[in-house]
Amino acid sequence: MKIEELLERARNWDKLAIAKLITMAEEGVEPQLDVRRRSHVIGITGPPGSGKSTLIYTMARKIPQDKRVAILTIDPSSPFTGGSFMGNRIRMQELTSKPNIYIRSMATRGIRGGLNYATIAAINILEYAGADYIFLETVGAGQSDTDVKYVADTILVLVPPLSGDEIQALKSGLMEIGDIYVVSKSDNPASESTYRDLMAMVDMVREIKGETWRPTVLKVSGLYGYGVDELLKVIDDRFGELMKNGRLDNTLRSRRTLEMRLYAYDLLEKSLNEAKDLESKVINGELSPRDAARRLLNYYDKPRLDHVAVAIKNIDEAARKFRELGLRVSDPIVVEEQGVKVVMVMLSNTKIELLEPLGPETTVAKFIEKRGEGIHHIAIEVDDINKFINIAKNAGLTITGEPSRGAEGIVTFIHPKNLHGILLELVQHE
C-alpha cells in the first residue's frame, strides 16, 4: 500500500493504516505531514505505581464515542512486554474494540529516558489523522517525565497518597511541570493529607510559571471513577484556554525541535554501536578519545577553516598589538622546514597565523618583498592529507611539494594559479 493511500485512510481514522504509518516512523521512515493543530496532547506522568494507566483507561471510557481518542504509552522494555501499561492490557483490550480509540505502546528503543523521535512522529501522525485527544503516558521516571513538557499541551502529574517528605522529593522535577495535579487513589484515607500538601506547593508553582492558566489540584480514583468527570472538564477547559490564547503552535514548535534532537541521539547511539574499530584505536592509543568522537560525528567529513596566515616583518611587534586587543596569543615557534617564525592568535572559531621570514631567501620573505605585508594563505584542516591530495590531483590541481611538518602538523599547499590567486594550505593536525 502506498504512503498516499495510507495517509488518506488514516484521515478517516483507519486504525490499521495509522498503525502502519507509526511502524514506518519507528523504522525511520516518517511521511511528510502538514500537521495542523487540532488535537489536545495530554502528557500523563508521575512516579511508578501512581495509577497512570488505570486513570487513562477510565477517562477513555468516559469520553464520548464521537471523539477520536489515541493512547500512546512508553514501554521501557519492548512493545509487547513489561511496563505498567501492559500490566493493564486486559482492560486495555476492551478499549481497542471501540472504533474511536487507538492504543499503541511505544518501545524506548534504547533511548535514555524513554521518549524518542518515533513517539513524537506518532503524535504527528495521530494529529494528522484527526485525533481529538492524544494521551501520552510516560514511564514514570527519568528524562521522559521532563521532556514531555516539550510535546504535550497539558501535563497531568499523578501523585499517589504520600508523606510530606516524599512529596518534597518529587518537587525537584515533576512538581514544576504540571498543569493539573491529580491525587490518585483518592479512595485511600491518606490522600487527604497529600491533597493539602499539593495545594500548598501548587500555590508556589503558580507564581513561578506566571501563566494565565492556574494549575489545578484534584482528587481522583481511577479504579472507582471518583472525580474523573471533573478531571475531564478541567482538561477541556485547559484546551479552550490554549486555543483562546493561540498557544497550541508553541507546543508544535517545541515538539519539532525535540524530535530533531531525539533523532540525532538515535543516530549517535547507532553510530556508537557500530564504532568498534574506533574504540579499538582509542584503547590501543592510536587515536585520542576526542578525535575518535569527532570522526564518529563526521566532524572530519568535510574540511574546515583552520587559520588565515599573514606575512609580516616584525612578529614580536604584531603579537604585542594583538595582545593589547585582548586576544590570546601563543609563544613564537620556529619552523625550519618552512623558513618562518610563527605565532598563533586564537579566536573563538579559528586562528590568525602570523609569519615572519627567517631569512631573505625564504618564500615568505620573497612574498613580502613583492607584495608587502598581508594575507599570505588560507589553511583548511583535513582528516587525511594524502587522501585530500589525491582528490586535488584528480581535480587537476597542482600540489607544491610533498607533505612536511608545519607549526601544527603535516602540511602542504595547492598552487595559487589553480585557485584564482589563493594559496591554499592543507593541514593535518597531529
N, C-alpha and C positions, 0 to 999 in steps of 0.2 A: 504494500500500500504506500502511495506517495505521501510525502510530508504535507502537501497541499490538501490532500483528501483527509489526512488525519486531523489537520487543523480545522477543516470545515466541520468534521464530525465532533471534534472537541467543543466547538462553539455551540453545538446542540446538546452538550452535556452527555456525550457518548463516553461512558467511563472506561471502556476498553481502549478507545483512541487516546484518552487522557493518560492512561497507564503506559501506553506505548511511547508517547511523547516524553514522559518523565523518565522512562527507561533509557531512551536515547540520550537524554540530558545527563543521566548518570554515566553513560558511556562516552561522554564528551562531545556529543552532537546536539547542540541546542539550536532549535529553529529560531530564525529571526522573527520576533514578535513586536507588533505595535501595541505595547501594553498601555492601556488607558485605565486610570484609577477608577475602579468600581467595587472592589472587594474590601471588606473590613478584615485586615490581617491581625489576628489576636494571638500574641505570644503568651503561653502559659508556662510559668516557671515556679520553682520552689524546691525545697530540699526533698531528697528521696523519701517516699512514704507519705507525702503530704496529700495524696489523693488526686493527682492531676488528671490521670486518665479516667477515673471514676466520674469526676466532675464534667469532663468533656463528653462522656457518654450520656450523662443526664441532661446536659444542655442541648446536645444534638437531638435528643428525643423530643425536647420541648419546642424546638424551632419549627415553625410552620412548614409543611411539606412543599409549599410553593417557593420556598427559598432553597437555593443551592448551597450545600454545606460541604466543605472539604476539611479533612483532618490529616495533618502531617505530624508524625511523631519521630523523634530521633532515637533510633535503636543503637545503643553503644556497642553492639556486637555484630549483628547481621540483620538482614531484612526479615529473618524468619524465626530467630530465637533470642531469648534474653530480653531484659528491659521491662519496665513496669507496664508499658502499653500492651505488650504481648502477653503479659500475665493476665490481662483482662480480655484476651482475644475471643473468648466465648461470647461475652456480651457484645463485643465489637462486631462479631459476625452477624449479629442480629441487625446492626445498623447498615451493614453492607448490602443487605437485601432491599433497603429503602432506595428508590430510584434517585432521590435528591441528595444522597450522601455518598461522598467518595472518601475512602480511607487509604492512606499509604504510609508504610513505615520506611523511613529513610535510613540506610546504613551510614555510619560515620565515615566509612572508607579510610579509616586510619587517621583522619584529621583530628588533631588535638582539640578538645573542647566540644566536638560534636557537630556544629554547623559546618556545612561545606557548600561549595558552589552549586552542587546538584540540588540541594534543598532550596536555594534561592531560585534556581531555574524552575523548580517545581511550582513555587509560588507564582512566578511569572506566567507559567502555563495555565495554572488554575484561575488566575485573574483574567487571562485572555479568554478562558472558557466561560467566564461569567459567574464565578462563584460569588455568592453574597457574603458568606463567612468562610474564612480560612483560619482554622485553629492550628497553631504550631506548638507542639509540646516539646520542651527541651528535656535533656537527660537529667536535669536536676542538680548538676554540679559542673564546675569548670567554666571555661571561657564562653561556652554557648549561652550561658544564662545572662551574660552581659552583652554579647554580640547580638542577641535577639532584639535589642533596642534599636538596632540599625535596620531591622527587617520588618518589625511589627508596628502597626499603628497604635495599638493598645496593648499594654502589658499587664497581665494578671499575675500577681505574686501570691501564691498559696502558702499559708503558714499554718501548720497543724498546732494543736494545743502545746505550747512550750512554756518554759520558765522564762523569767525576765532576762536571766543571763544568756540563755540560748537565743533569744531574740536579738540581744546585743551582738552576738556572734554573727548573725545574719546581716546586720546593718551595713557592714563594710561593702557589700556587693549588691545583693538582691533588694535591700531596702531603699536603694537610691534610684531604682529604675522603674518602679511600678507606677501605673496609673490607677489601678484598682487593687486593693489588698483584700484578700479573702481569707478569713479564719475558717479553714476547712475542718471537717469532722466536728462541727459545732454541736453535735448531739453529745459530745463529751463535756461533762461539767467543767473541766479545766479550761474550756475555750473562752469563758467569760474574762478571766484574768488576761489571757492572750489578747483578746479584743481591746481591753483597756490599755495594755502596753502599746499595741499597734496604733491606737488613736493618738497617744502621746507622741510617738515617733513620727507619724504622718504629718502632724502639725509642723514639725521641724522640716520635713521633706518639702512641704508646700512652699515654705519660704525659700528653700534652695532652688527648686525648679522654676519658680517665677512664671508659671504659665496661667492662662485663663482657666484651664481645667484644674479643678481641685481634686486631688487623689481621694478616693473613697475607701472606706473600710466596711466590709460586710461579713456577716456570719452566715455560713452556708454548710449544708450537709449534702454532699454529692450522693451519698448512699441512700438517704431518705428523701432527697429532693427539697429539703428545707432551704429557703432563701434563694433558690435557683431562678425563679421568675423575676425576683427583684434584681438579681445579678444581670440577667439578660436585658432588662430595661436599662440598667446603668451602662451596659456595653453599647446599646443602641444610642443612648444619649451621648456617649463619648464620640461615636461615629458622626453623629449630627454636628457636634461641636467642631470636629476636624474639618468636615465639609464646609461649614459656615465660614471658618477662618482660612480656608484654602491651604490647609497644611498637609493634605494627603500626598501631594507631589514631593514634599520634603522627604517623606519616607522612601518614595521611589528613587530619588537621587541617592540617598544613603544606601539603599538596597543594591543599586548598581555598583557603587563604589566597593561595597563589601564583597560582592560576587567577584569582581576583578581581583581583589586581594586574595580571596579564598582559592580561586582558580590558580593564581600564581603559587600559593602554598602547595597546592596539589601537584603542580608541575615540578616544584622543587623537591617534594617528597619522592616523586618517581625518579627524578634525576639522582637523588641521594642513593636510592636503592640500586641504581644501575651504575654507580660510580666506583665500582670495586677496584678498577685499575688506578684511579686517583688515590683511593685510600691506601693502596699498596705503596705508591710512590711517597705518600706522606709518612707512612710507617717506616719506610726504608730511608727516609731523609733525602730522597731525590727531589722533593718538591715541598715548599713551605705550606703550612695549612692555609694561609691567606691566598697564595697563588692558586692552590687547588680549588678554593672556594670561588675565586674569580673565573677560573676555567669552567667550573661547574655551572656557573650562571651565564656562561658565554660572554663574560666580561671582555675576554680577549678575542671574541669572534670578529670584531672589526677594529682596525687601527684607531687610535685616539691621539689627539694633540698632546704631545709630551712637553715641548717647550718651543719658545721663539728665541733664536740666537742673535745677539747683537755684537758686531765687531767694534771695539773701542781701543783707544790708545793708552788710557790710564785706568786700569781696573780698580785700583785702590780708591781713586777719587770717585769713580762711578758707584762703587759699593757704598761709600760713605753717604752719598746723596740719597741712595735708596733707603739706607738705614734711617736717615733723617725724615723720610716719608713715613716711617713706622713699619716698614716691611722687614720680613725676616730674610737675612742674607747669610749664605753659607761662607765658610772659610775658603780661601782660594786653594785650588789644587792645580798641579802641573800635569798636562797630558803630553808627554814627549812624542807619542805616535802622531798626534795631530798638530804639534808645534804651537800649542796655546796654553795660556794660564786661564783657568775657568772659575767663575763664581756664579752660583745659582741664587736668583731672587725668587722666593717662594710666594706664590699666590694661592688662593683657595682652591682653584681648579686646574692650574697649570703652573709653569715656571718661565722666568726670563733667564736665558743663559748669556752671561757676559763673557766675551772672548777677547783676550789681549795676546797679540802675537809674541812668540818667544824670540823671534829674530826677523831680519828684513827679508829673508828668502822664503818665509813661510807663506802658505796660501792666504791666511787671514791678513798678513802684512801687505801682500800684493793687492788684496781686495780694498783695504783702506787707502792705499796709495792711488788706486784707480778711481774709487767711488766715494771715498771718505767714510767716516763712521756711520753706522746704521745697521739695519737688519741684514744679517748675513744669510741665514737659512731658517727654515721651519722644520721641526722634528716631530715625527709621529712614532708612537710606540707600537711595536708589533710583537706578537707572541713568539713566532718562529721566523727569524730574519731570513734564513735560507729559503724557506717556503715563499716568503714575500718577494725575495729576489727573483725566484723563478717566475712568479706572477708578473713582475715588472718586465722581465726579459721576454716573456711570451707576448706582452703588450707592445713590444718593440722599443722599450726604454733602455737607456744606457746606464749601467752601473759604473761609478767612477773608480772602483777598486774593490779588492777583497775586504770582507768584514774585518775590522780591527777594534782594539779596545779604545773606548772613549771615556768620558768623565763618569758615566753612569752605567756602562755596559758595553755590549758589542754594537758597533755602528758601521754604516756605510751610507753612500749618497747616490741619489739619482741625479743625473746631469741636468742642469737648468735648461739646456737647449730643448729638452723633451717636454718641459712643463712651463713653457712661456716665460722663462726667466727666473723661475722659482727653483732654488736649490733645496731639495727635499732630503732630509736625513732620516734614515731608518734606525730605530733604537730598539734593541732587545735587552731589557733590564736583567741583570744577574741577581 
